[in-house]
Amino acid sequence: MTGFLKGVIKFQNEVYPSKQELFERLAKGQSPEAVFIACSDARVETAMITQTDPGELFILRNAGNIVPPHTSQTGAMTATLEFAMRVLDVPHIVVCGHTECGAMKGIMNPDSVKHLPHVKEWLGYSQGAMDVVSEIAGDKSDDDQMRLLLEENVKLQLQHLRTHPSVMRKMAQGSLTLHGWVYDIQTGRVTAWDETDGRFEPVDERYAELAAQLAAENSCSH
């Protein structure tokens, strides 16, 4: 605990004073740009990956960046998504998987989680992704199958998102965009799902048009 306690003290004494205006504004409310659904893995640092300030991302985290399909039973993901969609009116949702994911390893090797009944049940929400991999992987190596599973799991969770009424409503209005990403811990590379091309592409390619637009806006502002 010593490390992060020192961090709290540094935040209070150094970081907060330098961003006091931001925090005073945030104290009056939030208007995040995106819901960011990530794994609980401690190696996935969402603010560092996205270079965002407090207030910009509405973050949901759990083992395997999973979104259970909507049911009549209330759960944390369902309630939080509903709040983000209906109250905060967030315009984007990102599902972000990552390499070396323990949850995905558990799906590939079910014996490794058989002594963890709650984990095993939770990972059932990703079983469809494993079924796809088993069907199409052929003679791919274990590493290639894992990469495929990471991607298929992100795609599956995007499908699950579409079953939530709060999400369906905003998509019907044309006011919500879904994104699927995979973050590589070792290389720092982020790829994004392109439904039109049917593949994951580097983020700078996937969002090339948007990046050019932002660059033009920045150029005009200067």
Long-range contacts (C-beta under 8 A, 24 or more apart in sequence): 19-53, 22-53, 22-54, 22-55, 23-54, 25-55, 26-54, 26-55, 30-55, 30-58, 30-88, 31-55, 31-88, 32-56, 32-57, 32-58, 32-84, 32-88, 32-90, 33-57, 33-90, 33-91, 33-92, 34-58, 34-90, 34-91, 34-92, 34-93, 34-94, 34-179, 35-59, 35-60, 35-81, 35-84, 35-90, 35-92, 35-93, 35-94, 36-60, 36-94, 36-96, 37-61, 37-65, 37-67, 37-93, 37-94, 37-95, 37-96, 37-157, 38-65, 38-96, 38-98, 39-63, 39-64, 39-65, 39-96, 39-97, 39-98, 39-101, 39-103, 41-98, 41-100, 41-101, 41-102, 43-98, 43-100, 43-185, 44-96, 44-98, 44-183, 44-185, 46-96, 49-96, 49-183, 49-190, 58-84, 58-88, 58-90, 62-122, 63-102, 63-103, 63-119, 63-122, 63-123, 64-101, 64-103, 64-104, 64-107, 64-122, 64-123, 64-125, 64-126, 64-153, 65-95, 65-96, 65-97, 65-98, 65-153, 65-154, 65-157, 66-103, 66-122, 66-123, 66-125, 66-126, 66-153, 66-157, 66-160, 67-95, 67-125, 67-157, 67-160, 67-161, 67-164, 68-125, 68-160, 69-125, 69-160, 69-163, 70-160, 70-163, 70-164, 70-165, 78-164, 81-161, 81-164, 81-166, 81-167, 82-164, 82-165, 82-166, 84-166, 85-164, 85-166, 85-167, 85-169, 85-170, 85-176, 86-166, 89-170, 89-175, 90-176, 91-175, 91-176, 91-177, 92-176, 92-177, 92-178, 92-179, 93-161, 93-167, 93-176, 93-177, 93-178, 93-179, 94-179, 94-180, 94-181, 95-154, 95-157, 95-158, 95-161, 95-178, 95-179, 95-180, 95-181, 96-154, 96-181, 96-182, 96-183, 97-150, 97-151, 97-153, 97-154, 97-180, 97-181, 97-182, 97-183, 98-150, 98-182, 98-183, 98-184, 98-185, 99-147, 99-150, 99-182, 99-183, 99-184, 99-185, 99-186, 100-185, 100-186, 101-150, 104-146, 104-149, 104-150, 104-153, 105-146, 107-149, 107-153, 108-145, 108-146, 108-149, 125-160, 126-153, 126-156, 126-157, 128-156, 129-153, 129-155, 129-156, 132-156, 150-182, 151-180, 151-182, 151-193, 151-200, 154-180, 154-181, 154-182, 154-193, 155-180, 155-193, 158-193
